[in-house]
């Protein structure tokens, strides 16, 4: 079968690549054409556009790059029509994917959404467009299935693919890893400032302001695969700060604590059982707009899944050196660490266990054949 897959971010590239592997096990002749990244390309098929070309953050930047975005939409439609896939699979990236889905459904393509848009967080009315334009939806957070039920729309909960992604990583030799990246013997505070330039710039300066207050620890910046080292260079000017690119999982596996920009990384950090403080700061215009449309009481996936505050969130004006220092100090205490790690165990149980990619691949094919019996 022919599969057209659209993933517009690094996390989508990861989850789509594992889904592709699972599909290949069930369909050895699978032909993939996709928007994604290096991980998807490693599985095989044709990469149409890399997600690095698609990363626009915040309302102001999206408006500035509107001609490029509109051009990508037009090109994508032509490319799908030319490839004529048996099914189209959308991975998150809702602003772009929902527009393509509307067109694809009208053209008669079988449409699927794996890792559905965060309609439970904002603009819930988008559910009506999803019901209209998507044949099958697969969700990775347990509360999202219940959310869709309120709109009389049955979706499939398959578990969270991060559990599998993390389990696949080989355990590292800590001594060798430290030697390879010139790390000393001090306990490590991992800094995960995000993947886009705007958020990295906003987050790192505050995170690094703590370095001289925690001299018995070593601060290590986790570089995003979407950014070059040159961009980070200006931040690494302290002997107690190190930079490691594209090795976030290895870094988390040996970290004592972490300061994490809100996003998928908060859940990854929890699954590695690393106590964390969640941070977020956007430009004032983007934040003001977002605050009007986002209806959640938490921003981190950890707290959303647990439906209570497990990890501290420092948002916008609360994200200051003083607050961050206070919360990091708490994290390094035995009682706080123990309580957070116990909560992480409960969190993992709620996520449904291993095998998300395999479950999603099985259901994708099962639902496709149910809806297309002659194929």
Secondary structure, DSSP 8 states (H G I E B T S, - for coil): -EEEEEE-SHHHHHHHHHHHHHHHHH-TT-EEEEEE-HHHHHH-SEEEEEGGGT---SHHHHHHTHHHHHHHHHHHHHHHHHH--SEEEEES-HHHHHHHHHHHHHTT-EEEEES---TTTB-TTHHHHHHHH-SEEEESSHHHHHHHHTTT---EE---HHHHHHHTS----HHHHHHHTT--SSEEEEEE--SSHHHHHHHHHHHHTTGGG-TTEEEEEEE-TTS-HHHHGGG--STTEEEEES-HHHHHTT-SEEEEESSHHHHHHHHTT-EEEEEE---HHHHHHHHHHB--S--SHHHHHHTS-SSEEEEGGG--HHHHHHHHHHHTSHHHHHHHHHHHHHHHHHTT-S-HHHHHHHHHHHHHHHH-TT-
